[in-house]
C-alpha cells in the first residue's frame, strides 16, 4: 500500500506527500481521498510518470548534483557568509528561505535546529541574513541553499554554494535540492556540477 504522509509546507499549508514507484501508478483517487482525510490542502507526489491527466500540475521536484565545482567568476559584492549558531535564527531561516518551494516543510519546533555534525551558513546583506545553506562536512554533502523570496537571484544561490564548497575544501561534493527552479539548477551546472538524479514533482489542490 502506498503511504500518504501528512505534513506542513514551509509557508504553513497543510500538505500530504507521497513517493510513487515509476511505471506502477496506484489508485490516485484513493491517494487523494487519504490526503483529504488528513485535512491536507495540497497533495505532493514524486514520480517520473506523467500525472497531468489525473489533475496534477508538474513542478520542480528532487535533484541531486555531484562534481568538483569551480567558482572563479562568482563575485562577493557586498554580501558576507557567516556560520549561524542561534537555533531560533536557523529554524526561522529554514522556513522563510524555502517558502514557495515544493517539497520544503515547516521545521520541527521540537527537534534541535542545529546538529553537531552539521554547519549552517548564512548569507548576510546590509546586516540582514537573506539566505542559508546546510552542510554535512563528514559526507561532503550540501543541502541546496535557500534565499528569502525578495532576494532570490541565481547568483546569491551560487554564492552560498561557493561558501559551502570552500568549507568542504577541494574535491567532489554532493548537492541535493527540492523544488529548485531550472535557472538555479543551470547556475549550479555552470560551476561544473552535473545532475545525476532527478525526480519530477507533481502537486494537486484538494
N, C-alpha and C positions, 0 to 999 in steps of 0.2 A: 504493500500500500504506500502511495506517495504521501509524504508528510508535509503538511502545510503549517508553517511556524509563524505565530503572531509576533509582532514587534512594533516599534515606533520609529518612523523615519527621523532624520536629523531636524526636519522642520516641524516635528510634532504630529505628523499624520499617522493614524493607526494603519499599519500595513500587515499583509500576510506574505510570506516568502516561500518559494518552492523551487527546488532544482529538479529538472526533468531529464530523464535518460534519452540521449539522442536517438531518434528513429522509433521511439516507443512511447507515443503520447498516451497518457491515461485519459480517463473521462474528465475533460476540462470543466464540464458543468458541475461535476462533483467537487472539484477543487474550488470553484467559485462559491459553491454552497458552503464548503468548510470555511472559507475566508469570511463570508458574510456572517456565519455563526460565531466567528471570533470578533465580530464588530469591526472588521477592517474596512477602510475606505478605499484601499487600493490593493491589488494583488500583483506582486512582483514574481516573475518567472525567469529562470536562466535556462536557455536551450538554443542550440543552433537551428532547430526546426522553426518553420515559419508559422507564427500564431496569429497572423493578421486576420485570417478568415474566422477566427474564434473571438474576435473583439479586442485583441491586444494591439498595442502600438509598440513598435520596436524602439529601443533606446540603448545608448552605450551601456554595456554590461561589464563583464570582468575581462581584464587584460593583464598579461604577465610579459615583462620585457627583461632581457638579460644582455650582458655585454660589459665591456670596459669603456665607459663614456669619456668624452673629451669636451672641455668647456672653454676652449681658447677664446671664443667670441662672446662670452657672457659677461657683460659689464656689471659693476656693483651699483652704479647710480648712487642714490642717497640711502639705500637700504642697508640694514645690518642684520646679520643672522646670529642669534644667541641660543644658548641652551636654556630651556624652560625648566623651572624647578618647583613652581607652585601648582599644586594639584587642581585647585579650583580654576586657575587660568587654563591649564591644559584641557580640562573637561569642557570648559566653555568654548575653547577654540576648536576642539574635536567635533563639536556640534555646529558652531556658526560657520566654520570654513568649509563644511560639506553640505550645507543647506542646498536643496535642489538637485543633489547628485544621487542618481539611482544606486541603491544598494547600501547607502550610508545610514546608519541608525543612531538613535539617541544614545549617548554614552551612559553607562550604568552609574547611578548615584551611589550604589552600594559596593562597588568594586574600586580598588585603587586606580587612579588615572595614570599613575607613573609606576612602572616596574623597574627593579634594579638592573635588569638586563636590557632595558630599552632606553633610548635617548630621544627626547622630544625637542625639536628645533623650532624656533620662532623667527619669522621674518618681520622686522620692525621698520616702519616708515614714519618719520616725524614723530617718534615717541609712541606710536601705536603698533601693536602686534597685528599684522594683517594676514599672516599665513602660518601654517605649521606643517611639520613632517615628522613621522615616527621612524626611528632607525633601530634595527637589531644588529649590533656590531658582530656578535658571535656567529650570525648566519649571513652576514654581508647582505642584509635584506632591508629594503626601503618600502614602507607603506606610502604609496604615492601622495605627494603634497596636496594640501587643501588651502584655499585662499578665500578670504571674505568676498562675497558676491560683487561688491562695488570696486574691488581691487583686482579682479581676475583678468590677467593677461598671460599669454603663454610664457613671456619672459620671466614673470615672477614665479611661475611653477618651476621653470628650469633653474632659476636662482636657488630655490630651495633644494632641488635635486642635486645641484652642484655642491651645496653645503653638506648634504648627506654623503655624497661620494668623497668629499675631502675628509670627512670624519672617518670613513672606512679605509681610506688610503688607496693606493694604486691596486688595480686588479678588477676582476669581474664582479658585478653586483646583480642582484635580482630586485626588480621593482614590480609591485602589484598594485593595481588600481581598480576601482569600481565607479562606473558612471563617468569615465573620462571622455570628454568630447574629442572628436577626431583631430582637431587642431592641437590639442595638448599632447596626444599620443604622437603626432607627427613631430612636434617640437622635441620630444624625448628621443625619437628615432634619429633626429639630426645630430644628436650627441654621439651616435654610434651604437645605441641600444637597438636591439631587434625584438620584434614581437614573437614570442614563442608559444603563446597560448591566448585564445580569445573565445569568449562565450557571450553571444549577444544577450541583452536584457530585453524583457517584454513586460509591459505593465497594462493593467486594465482597471479602470474605475469601477467601483461596486455600487 
